[in-house]
Amino acid sequence: MWPSPGRCSSWPRPPETRPDIAAAPAPIRIGYCLSLTGSLADNGRSARLAHEIWRQDVNSRGGLLGRPVEFVRYDDEGNADNVPRIYERLIDEHDVDLVIGGYGTTDSG
């Protein structure tokens, strides 16, 4: 039989209640869209690769403002009509901390 938590001072507590274990900081979530398919897909994939290299570098150095960086990314399919809906979704559904714009005129819809 296991001891009850109220009767044993060394009972393990969950990490969120232990003062000696700091909670990991919440990530900074950056949302954006790229043309990963469609006529601008080659450029979009190159930009995605550059973003991932940047994210890995920043996170390997302790993150941004001490917080890890995460991306929430959508494919706009090279269609400017998709862009407003994507950014609404990033803000309303994914609650990102920051949105960044695209690199071309197609995704500035």
C-alpha positions in Angstrom: 0.0 0.0 0.0 1.3 3.5 -0.9 1.5 6.2 1.7 -1.1 8.9 1.4 0.3 12.4 0.5 -1.0 13.9 3.7 1.0 11.5 5.9 4.3 11.5 4.2 6.4 14.7 3.9 8.6 13.2 1.1 5.6 12.4 -1.1 6.5 13.4 -4.6 4.6 16.4 -5.8 3.7 17.3 -9.4 6.4 19.6 -10.9 4.0 22.6 -11.1 3.7 22.6 -7.3 7.4 22.1 -6.6 9.3 25.4 -6.0 12.6 23.7 -6.9 11.5 23.0 -10.5 10.8 26.0 -12.7 8.1 25.7 -15.3 9.4 25.9 -18.9 8.6 29.3 -20.4 5.8 29.3 -23.0 7.0 29.5 -26.5 6.7 32.6 -28.6 4.4 31.5 -31.4 4.9 33.2 -34.8 2.2 32.8 -37.4 2.4 33.4 -41.1 1.6 32.0 -44.5 3.8 31.1 -47.5 3.1 29.8 -51.0 4.2 26.2 -50.5 2.2 25.1 -53.5 1.2 26.9 -56.6 3.2 29.1 -58.9 5.4 30.5 -56.1 6.1 27.2 -54.3 9.9 27.1 -55.0 10.3 30.5 -53.4 8.0 29.6 -50.5 10.0 26.4 -49.7 13.2 28.3 -49.8 11.7 30.9 -47.3 10.4 28.1 -45.1 13.9 26.6 -45.0 15.4 29.9 -44.0 12.8 30.4 -41.3 13.6 26.9 -39.9 17.3 27.6 -39.9 16.7 30.9 -38.0 14.3 29.2 -35.5 16.8 26.4 -34.8 19.6 28.9 -34.3 17.6 31.1 -32.0 16.3 28.2 -29.9 19.8 26.7 -29.6 20.9 30.1 -28.1 18.1 30.1 -25.5 15.2 31.4 -27.5 13.8 34.8 -28.0 13.5 36.8 -24.8 14.3 33.5 -23.0 11.4 31.7 -24.7 11.6 29.0 -27.4 10.2 30.0 -30.8 7.5 28.0 -32.6 6.0 28.6 -36.0 2.4 28.2 -37.0 2.5 28.2 -40.8 -0.1 27.8 -43.5 0.1 27.3 -47.2 -1.7 30.1 -49.1 -1.4 28.1 -52.3 -0.2 31.2 -54.1 -3.7 32.6 -53.9 -4.0 36.1 -52.4 -7.7 35.4 -51.7 -6.7 32.8 -49.1 -4.4 35.2 -47.1 -7.0 37.2 -45.0 -8.7 34.0 -43.9 -5.3 32.5 -42.9 -4.4 35.5 -40.8 -7.8 35.5 -39.1 -7.3 31.9 -38.3 -3.8 32.5 -36.9 -5.0 35.2 -34.6 -8.5 33.8 -33.6 -7.9 30.1 -33.5 -4.2 29.7 -32.9 -3.7 32.8 -30.7 -0.2 33.4 -32.0 1.9 36.1 -30.3 3.1 37.6 -33.5 2.2 37.5 -37.2 4.7 38.2 -40.0 3.9 39.0 -43.6 4.9 37.3 -46.7 7.7 38.2 -49.1 5.7 38.8 -52.3 2.8 40.7 -53.6 0.6 37.6 -54.0 0.3 37.1 -50.2 -0.2 40.7 -49.3 -4.0 40.3 -49.9 
